[in-house]
Amino acid sequence: MQSDTLLHAANFSTLFVCMVLKFPQIFVLMRAKSSSGVSLNSLLLELVGFIVFVTYQMYYDYPPPTYLEYPILIAQDVILLLLILHYNGSLRHSLIYALVFVAGWRLLTVEKWIIDLAMSLCTFISAASKFAQLQCLWRSKDAGQVSALSWAMATYTCMARIYTTTVTTGDMQVLVRFIAMTLLNLWVLLTVLYYQKYRSSSKKED
């Protein structure tokens, strides 16, 4: 009984957090009218990882509460992508990205081995997205318009999914992915907080 309560709490809290997860980042970009510090490559890789993951879960008829947040995250990432392209002056490329993502999504379920292979690479794709953001931060040494709150919420949702995956499907591929994403999200969060603190200290000295 207690286990069921914890499972429901983890599922619904994850869904609730994911409904607003990208909002802080979206608002920061809109307020600053700049995408400084936010990695486009990281966002594109994250979108690929999300699409592969939710398609895999749906293909194998996993319980919807264990992946329901991903369509919401994909929609928010699309908004972020459009904002970044807009502020970078590359909005015309949005149609190309849309065609590539739709074609790739359709290709995933053509054969069983394709979706299985894609899922086996999903953790590496998602990890690459975090490293792309870290590289962007290391190179600029400035958190720019990166939202620490969004990364904190992303860390929480991955931690919650470690628990829900353990007590429901027990899928090791999925579990390994969430453990890796928790650690990498935390790494990005700490890096963002470090550069934000460094930037604040520099301003006070000036």
N, C-alpha and C positions, 0 to 999 in steps of 0.2 A: 504493500500500500504506500509506504513512504517512498519506495523506489519509483512508483508511478507518479507520485506527486512531484518528485525531483525532476523526472523526465519531462513532464508537462511544463514545469516551471522553466527548465532549460530551453525547451522548444519555443515556448511563447516569448520568453525574454529575448532569445536570439532573433526571432522574427521581428519583435518590436524594435530592437536596436538596429537591425538591418534596414528597417523602413526609413530610418533617419540617418543611417551611418555616413552617407556621403554628403548630407546636407551642410555640415560645418565647412567642408572643403568647397562645396559649390558656392556658399555665401561668401567665403573668403575671396574666391576668385572674382566673383561679381562685384564685391566691394572695392577690390584693388584694381580691377580691370587689367590684370596681369597674371600670367601663369608661371611667374618666376619661381624656380625651385621645384616645380611639379614636373615629373618626367613623363613625356608623352609615350615613350617606349614602355615604361612601367605600366601605364594604363592600358595600352594595347595588349600586352602580355597577360595582364590581369583579366581582361575581357575574354581572351582566348581560353584561359584556365577556367573561368566561370562557365562559359558555354560548354566546354567539354565535360565539366563536372556535373552540371545539371542534366545534360543529355544522357550521360552514363546512368545517373540515378533513375531517370524516367524510363530508359531502355530496359532496365532490370526490375522495374516496378517496385522500387523502394518506397517506404512510407512517405507520402508527401510532406508531413511535418518535418522530416529530416533534411529537406532541401528547398522548402517553399520560399526561403529568403533569396535564393539566387536569381530568379527572374526580376525581383525588386532591385537587387544589386546591379544586375546587368542594365536595367533601365536607368539607374542613377549614374552608372559609368558612361553610358551613352551621352547623357546630359553633360557630364564632365568633359568628355571627348570633344563635344561640339563647342564648349566654352574655350577649351585650350586651343582648338583649331581657329576659333574666332579671334582670340587675342594674339595668336601667332600669325594671323593674316593668311591662314591656309584652309579656310572653311570650304573652299571648292573641292578639297580632297575628301570631304565627308561621304560623298556618293560612292567613291571608290572603296573606302573602308566598309561601307554598308554592303556593297555587292560581294566583297571578299568574305565578310563574316557570314552572310546568308548562305553563300555557296559552300563554305566550309562546314557550316552547321548541317546542311543537307547531306553532305558527303559522309559525315560521321556515322550515320545509321544505314548506309548502303549495305555494309557487311558487318557481321558480329566482330570479326577480327580487327576492323578499323576502330570501332569504339573502344575495344579492349586495349589496343595499342595506344590510342589517344589518352586513355585514362592512365596507363602506365607512365606516360610522359607528362601527365597533367601536373604532378608535383614539381617536376623540373621547370615546367613553363611558369607556374605560379611563383616558384622560388626565384626564377630569373627576373620576374617583374619586381620583386622586392629588392634584388641586387641592383636593378636598373635605377630604382629610386635612391638607394643608398649611394650609388656611384654619382648620381646627380648632386646629392647633398655634399659628398666628399669633394667633388670638383669645385662647387661654388662656395663651399664652407658657409652656406647661408640657407636657413630653412625657408627663406622667401615667403611664399604664400601657402606653404604646406600646413595643413591643419593637424595638430597633435591630437585633438579630440577624435577625429575620424580614425586615426591609427589606433588610439586607445580602445575605441569601440570594436574595431576589427580584431584586435587582440582578444577581447572578451568573447566575441562570437566564436572564434576558433577554439578557445578553451571550452566553451559550452558544448561545441560539436564533438570534442574528444569524448566527453561523457555520453552524449546521446548516441554516438556511433558505437561505443563500447557496449551499451545496454540494449541496443536494437539489432543492427545488422552484423556488427562485429567484423565488418569488411576491413582487412588489414591495409589494403591500398588506400582506402579512404581515411583510416585512422592515422597512418603514417603521414599522409598529406596534411591533416589538421595539426599534428604535432609539429611538423616542420613549419607550417604557416604561423602557428602561435609564436614560435621562437623568432622567426624572421620579422613578423609584425612588431614584436616587442623590441627587436633591434632597431628597426626604423623609428619607432616611437621614441626610444631613448636618444637616438641620434638627432631627431628633430628638436627634442627638448634641450639637448646640449647646445645646438647651434642657436636656438632661440634665446637661451640664457646668455650665451657668448655675445650675441648681437645686442642684447639689452645691456650687458656690462660695458660694451664698447661705447654705446650711446651715452651712458652715464659719465664715462671718463672724458668724452668729448665735451 
